[in-house]
Amino acid sequence: MRQKALLLLLIPIFIFASELVYIECEDKGHIFKEEELFEALSLDTPSWYQFWKDRRPKINRKYASTLDDILLNFYKSQGFYHAKVDVKEDNSTHTIKFVVTPNKPVIITDISIDMPQKYQKYIALKKGGRFIATKFIETKKKIKQELGIEGYCSANFVTKAIVDLEKNIATLKYRLKKGDPCTFSKINIFSPKDIDKKVIYSRLNFIEGSRYSTRRIRDAYSSISGLEVFNSIEFKESKSNNKVDLSISTTKRKRFIRQEIGVGYETNLGPKAIFRWEQRNFHGNAKKIAFDTKYSNKEKFIKNSFFVPAFMRVPRFEKYYLDFKNEFSYSKIEFDKFNEEKLSNYLHLLKDYYRFSVDGGIGLERIKIVKSGEICNVSDGEFFLLFPFIKLIVDTRDSKIDPKEGIYLSGYLESGLKALASVTSYSKMIFEARAIQSYDNLTVALKGKLGVVSEFVKSLPESKRFFAGGAFSNRAYGYHRLGATDSSCEDMGGKTLIDTSVEADYKINEKFSVAAFWDSTLITEKSFKFDTDFVNGVGIGIRYLTPIGPAKIDYGIDINNHSQHAIHFLIGQSF
């Protein structure tokens, strides 16, 4: 027994006594840099900003003996089938160096292609170039993914790579016959007892008879997961004669109550405390109830929201469902020259379907404004607004968390009518477009927003006007710090808004990227007035990728007024 105890005590000593060695790599053909070889060996090196650390990775000596085989396999995958690796050890410096002689690569002498032109763009290898097995495999993977997105689940797709190692040549063949697209046949849903099948069915962006698409399945999975009531979600496909039977199985979470407490800071409001409480699957069927509060010296806010999925069927479309959401809130905010107290309630009926979504309902707002300083063209008093609203969205982006390509279009309209008990008659329209495209490590994004308020009775509260500035707007200014530039009143909101952004993000590594941007904004005091100058801001930023989206820090400055600048922190993508 004592011997066993002694052995257990000695195990950690033996582990820590194992010798660590530095690793170095050299490519005598100058094909790959040392950093690329470290990456191929899955060896961690210090980040680019850790300049004070030794750039060489350090590992246990006993693992180093396997690295030469890994290097050989890497060079073979890159077309160097006759590569050789020499291992040099220096015990005085505790260093092991791998010296690679690539020798002659395999060259592609012929490529035979029999497929539609639109898929040929994925073929990365060229005649006369080096045969790279990883690119050959990646081409096959990308074409299969595209076929799945388009709905061709049984396409006849054949690829061949014939390699002659004696002559160091390769011939490639690509052949594709798409056939007919597939459709969803039967959809079987297995759900927990207290969650009706219609709730899961309402998250699907397809019905029986719809065209099959792997993207539709991916989006449906994301939508079901968004209900936040399931511990596991499983999709099983059965394919036959261009028909796809789909089974969806779910298991329920054990805990549904979540609480969040935090502190923060906003430039215009100062330090703040926040609290959120929510219960998912509230009385079953994935309903959700939540309370949000925010407190600071200048802002008091409380909000209650209640969400019911699959609330009602769409008239005349019995297989489609609308969700219901109610949002009730109270806020009190101290601005520089007036205080605003607002009580509001919004009733929503909404539906997401594939790349299209609609959200419509009725809004009620009771707004009380009290001047705390001299400010012209702002009326104090109480305002009661009742207005219908609708928002339409078309979203083809490849990701909502961190998109790299696609288009986003949205249109919003609300209209208050005095005949319906609103204190004033007005309309407010907002149109937005975003376009994103990536080129290797570079992602370019464009964004434009147009907003117009038409006031038919002159008694609209200031909060209904347009302001700009902030992480989603002109980043040379703080949140809502940019008002109408043609107004004789300082910090006054406008009735016409054009807000544009151009941003280029360059990926440094898997986690970090840097950005440069140009934001340009026009806000005028009158409706449909576009005759004033744009306010231009430029800046730089850093992005760090997290599981919930990029963490972004941006610094912007007004190019015509260098004393005007701002720093913004944001988690999530603004494009």
Secondary structure, DSSP 8 states (H G I E B T S, - for coil): -HHHHHHHHHHHHHHHHS-EEEEEEEETT--S-HHHHHHHTT-----TT-TTS-SS-EEEHHHHTTHHHHHHHHHHHTT-TT-EEEEEEETTTTEEEEEEE-----EEEEEEEES-HHHHTT----TTSB--HHHHHHHHHHHHHHHHHHT-TT-EEEEEEEEETTTTEEEEEEEEE--S--EEEEEEEE--TTS-HHHHHTT-S--TTSB--HHHHHHHHHHHHTT--EEEEEEEEEEETTEEEEEEEEEE-S--EEEEEEEEEETTTEEEEEEEEEEESTTSTT-EEEEEEEEESSEEEEEEEEEEEEEEEETTEEEEEEEEEEEEEEEEEE-SSEEEEEEEEEEEEEEEETTEEEEEEEEEEEEEEEESS--TT---EEEEEEEEEEEEEEE--S-SSS--SEEEEEEEEEEE-GGGT-SS-EEEEEEEEEEEEEETTEEEEEEEEEEEEEESSS---GGGSB-B-STTS-TTS-TT-B--TT-SSTT--BSEEEEEEEEEEEE-SSSEEEEEEEEEEEEESSTT---S--EEEEEEEEEEEETTEEEEEEEEEETTEEEEEEEEEEES---
